[in-house]
Amino acid sequence: MKKEFEEYLEKIGITELFFDKAVEVLDFYEKTCSIEITDIFVSDYVDHDGERKYESMWLFSPEKIMEAKNFLNEDNFDAATTKNNIIRWELKKTEYDFLKTTRDSRMSLVYYQKNMLEGSLKASQDNCAALYKIFLKYILSNMCE
C-alpha cells in the first residue's frame, strides 16, 4: 500500500482490523482490474452519539471509480468508467469553507453518469478536505461537454 494511503487511513481513524480490510480491498481491485489505484477515499459520517462510522471505500484511477460498499462487513465490489462520463453532481457542506475543517465539518457528494449510475460519498471532520480533493480531481474534471 502506498505511504500516502496509509497516512490518509490513519488520519481518519482507520486502524488495526479496519486497516487490514482496507488493504484487502485495495489488493482486490489492483489484481482484478490490473490498474494502478491513484487515490482512495473512505465515506464516513458521525452518528447521533458522536461516533465516527465508516461506510464505503472508494478507489480511483484516471479512468475508473471503484466502490467497496460496506467494506468493513462485506465483500461487495463494483467499478465504473468515468472518463468524460459525469453529467451532474451535487455537493453539500456545513461548517467547512474548503480551506479549514472543524469537528463539525460535514460534506456530501452525489454524482451521476451518462448511463444514470450514481455515486454517493460522505465525509466528516478532516475527511471533508479529502472528499473535496476527490471531487476536483475525478468528478469535476470528468464532466461531459
QUIBELUR-V875824 format. One line per field, one symbol per residue. ss: DSSP state (@ for helix, = for strand, . for the rest). psi: psi as a letter, one per 30 degrees, with the letter a starting at -180 (. if undefined). A space follows every 10 residues. Layout:
ss->???
psi->???
//
This chain:
ss->..@@@@@@@@ @....@@@@@ @@@@@@@@@@ @@@.....== ======.... .========= ...=====.. ......==== =....===== ====...... .....===== ===....=== ====..@@@@ @@@@@@@@@@ @@=..
psi->kkefeeeeee eggjlceeee eeeeeeeeee eefhlkkfll kjkllklfgg kkkkclkkkk lffkkkkjkh fffljjkllk kfjhgkfklk kklkhkggek llfgkkkkkk lkleggklkk klklbffeee eeeeeeefde fgkk.
//
